[in-house]
Amino acid sequence: MTQEPPNPSQVDKTHYTFQHAIGSGGFGIVQHATKRTDPDMNKCFAIKSMSKASILKRKSGLVSIYTELKILASITHVFICKPVW
């Protein structure tokens, strides 16, 4: 029996198994993860986790994050997921 696909607004870290760190930067870390739930069970993802506190501490933190989001949202590539608003 398969599970009901999660609502994108309800997906959280518990839906993934984190393997190892791929890289880190000023605001967070990118980790290799495998999806634990349907519909993408066992698919691999790179998930970036950021600390709100560290973003807000820096003067240019929010500007950097929104710029990155804008750039990623405008790119069409097989390896980049579209943001879920």
C-alpha positions as CSV (number, residue, x, y, z in Angstrom):
1,M,0.0,0.0,0.0
2,T,1.5,3.4,-1.0
3,Q,1.2,6.5,1.1
4,E,-0.7,9.6,0.1
5,P,1.7,12.1,-1.5
6,P,2.5,14.9,1.0
7,N,1.2,18.4,0.4
8,P,4.3,20.5,-0.6
9,S,3.6,22.8,2.3
10,Q,3.8,19.9,4.7
11,V,7.1,18.3,3.6
12,D,9.8,18.6,6.2
13,K,13.1,17.0,7.2
14,T,11.4,13.8,8.5
15,H,10.5,12.9,4.9
16,Y,14.3,12.6,4.0
17,T,17.2,10.5,5.1
18,F,20.4,12.7,5.1
19,Q,23.5,11.0,3.9
20,H,26.5,13.4,4.0
21,A,27.4,17.0,3.6
22,I,28.1,18.1,0.0
23,G,29.3,21.6,0.8
24,S,28.8,24.6,3.2
25,G,28.8,28.3,2.9
26,G,28.2,31.5,4.8
27,F,24.6,30.8,5.6
28,G,24.2,27.1,5.7
29,I,25.0,23.6,4.5
30,V,24.0,21.5,1.5
31,Q,23.4,17.8,2.2
32,H,22.8,14.7,0.1
33,A,19.4,13.3,1.0
34,T,17.2,10.4,-0.1
35,K,13.4,10.8,0.0
36,R,11.7,8.4,2.4
37,T,8.1,8.9,1.3
38,D,6.1,8.6,-1.9
39,P,5.9,9.9,-4.7
40,D,9.7,10.3,-5.0
41,M,10.7,7.5,-2.7
42,N,14.4,6.7,-2.9
43,K,15.2,9.6,-5.2
44,C,18.3,11.6,-4.3
45,F,18.2,15.3,-3.6
46,A,20.6,18.0,-2.5
47,I,19.0,20.0,0.3
48,K,20.2,23.3,1.5
49,S,19.6,24.1,5.2
50,M,20.0,27.6,6.5
51,S,19.8,29.2,9.9
52,K,17.4,32.1,10.1
53,A,19.4,33.6,12.9
54,S,22.6,33.7,10.9
55,I,20.9,35.2,7.9
56,L,19.3,38.0,10.0
57,K,22.6,38.7,11.8
58,R,24.3,39.9,8.6
59,K,23.4,43.2,7.1
60,S,23.2,41.8,3.6
61,G,21.7,38.4,4.6
62,L,18.1,38.8,3.4
63,V,19.3,40.5,0.1
64,S,21.6,37.6,-0.6
65,I,18.9,35.0,0.1
66,Y,16.3,36.7,-2.0
67,T,18.8,37.1,-4.8
68,E,19.7,33.5,-4.7
69,L,16.0,32.5,-4.7
70,K,15.3,34.7,-7.7
71,I,18.2,33.3,-9.7
72,L,17.3,29.7,-8.9
73,A,13.6,30.3,-9.7
74,S,14.5,31.8,-13.1
75,I,16.7,28.8,-14.2
76,T,15.3,25.9,-16.0
77,H,17.5,22.9,-15.5
78,V,17.0,19.2,-14.9
79,F,19.0,19.3,-11.6
80,I,17.2,22.4,-10.2
81,C,13.7,22.1,-8.6
82,K,11.3,25.0,-8.9
83,P,10.5,26.6,-5.5
84,V,7.2,25.8,-3.9
85,W,5.6,29.0,-2.7
